[in-house]
Amino acid sequence: RGRAPTRCRRRGMTITSVGVLGAGTMGAQIALHLANAGLPVVLLDVTRDQAAAGLQRARKLKPDPQFTPDTWRLVKTGSFEEDLGLLASADWILEAVVERIDVKRDLITRVAAACRGDAVFTTNTSGIPVGAIAEGWPLERRRRWLGTHFFNPPRYLALLEIVPTPDTDLEVVA
């Protein structure tokens, strides 16, 4: 409330807003953790109700995934069908949906059509090869694609595995 968005910057790249795809156990907690850093987050799921319910479940977890009780206010929820437009200005889109390559590929392809061409796309997958998800994508999208595997719970396990592919731009990795 009243906070200006955080600008995470490294080597010329600035992250000012994030979209998280999937409001399950990891997606909702990742959204709150990014909000802890002051970033506005759009959290989408299959329906608006599922996204809102995922955020509410995460807010009730112990230990609390939020730094402050009002952190959640930086997270806006929506659905994949009705609210992809909310991701149009996001600098970073993080996918955390069910561990099925077909679901991940289809969703990311749909989302990419609604986003800026320079948005960074990442996956939180822990079981599917990151490069396999991106097979057949245009080179420009593959250059801005990598894995960002958070560990559970994200706020308390200070671990983030960065998984580039051979096509990932080194600036994106940094």
Salt bridges, closest charged atoms under 4 A:
GLU81 OE2 - ARG110 NH2 3.08
GLU82 OE1 - ARG48 NE 3.58
ASP83 OD2 - ARG48 NE 2.76
ASP91 OD1 - ARG116 NH1 2.84
GLU95 OE2 - LYS104 NZ 2.42
GLU99 OE2 - LYS104 NZ 3.14
ASP102 OD2 - ARG100 NH2 2.57
ASP106 OD2 - ARG110 NH1 3.83
ASP118 OD1 - ARG116 NE 2.77
GLU161 OE1 - HIS149 ND1 3.11
ASP167 OD2 - ARG142 NE 2.71
ASP169 OD2 - ARG143 NH2 2.76
